[in-house]
Amino acid sequence: MLIGREVHFFQEVDSTNDVAKRLAGLSREGTVVVAVTQTGGKGRIGHRWSSPTGGLWMSVVLWPTIPPESLPLLTLVAGTAVAVSISRLGLDARTKWPNDVVVDGKKVAGILAETGFDGRAVVLGIGVNTNLETKLLPRAFRRRATSLKEELRREVSNHELMRSILRKLDHDYARLQQGSVDGLLQEWRRLSLTIGRRVEVVAAGSVVKGVARDIQDDGSLVVETSYGRVQLARAGECRMVA
Ligand code: BTN
């Protein structure tokens, strides 16, 4: 097992992604940083990520050798690991392109991949709302967020969930590094809430509207627009509109 051989636990950090980036050059591949709380938790596209006590906040240091254009697949693979691990608790967890895990239509986890160490390392940040009350989250997020505790009506073990996610991630990362992408994409599609849905993807000021049909080998979303044309979205904020 590569991922999780070395785990650094902290009570409080600014962001586990930032700690992992600082550690990247000093630690071996697969090193994990976990914190009980984050004072400056980061979400995608410059958003803040609320990280109170009770959640699972962790980051993994990776040195991928896959082509740079395939790096978005790391986010999908991490999403699958989280969704599969949550499903094992008895919930219907789904992946939502590009980086969310959703239960009951509400976001329960998010992934933030960042590069570190001169762009050579990738830090994969994983945040799961495990044992927290969504009423404690900022008002703007509450309506669209849930937690495992609220869905299951019991507490879950952060440690067990972390082990399950890291084991699955370790397995799938090895497959990705070997170039076996098909099975990984297939599993993501099977768990996906996005495929087949009408979506709006906003990226760099442009909007792609249509029906999400598939994902490509590099993780791009294939969107069929209203005139039967196909457009690819490589990144962005994806809203399901129906
Ligand atoms: C998102 O959905 O916008 C991504 C959220 C990622 C949150 C995790 S929590 C652990 C790691 N450290 C951070 O600062 N962010 C990620």
Residues whose N, C-alpha, C, O or C-beta is under 5 A from the ligand:
A	BS01	BTN	S15 T16 N17 G40 G41 K42 G43 R44 W49 W57 M58 N99 G110 I111 L112 G125 I126 G127
